[in-house]
């Protein structure tokens, strides 16, 4: 999940989330959009797409794992 870490860190800094009580605010990141495989996907779906591609890479010797290109808050 490390490819998503900079996005989460940026979200926390942008929204100034600094307390554990703000879990609900942090959950809103799942509704942000990322560009993955030239498609805009919600963060939650992008995780699924990325994990599926990683598993395909390991199982079937697929030579390419999608790149996460950008995000919108």
Steps between C-alpha positions, in 0.01 A plus 500: 500500500805726502416650157201663669692630803602837350139566404377429853780710649414791270131468589581512871717810455253674267200438725707562814399172658709472813297311756388140517145626563488609137468146366176589322674781314776261395243250372386764249818435304332187364268730303782693331593418142828363367610448143610140452526317169391819323167491684371704788411273789395564856785435743331188635460353150852602400637291786307199370621558142860536615496191723336291227767606251777420750357152551475452123861608473604234750274224369512544125824682438322815381779745427326824596349628822275805466640835596308734723520829312316758705231571751238758583383605844 
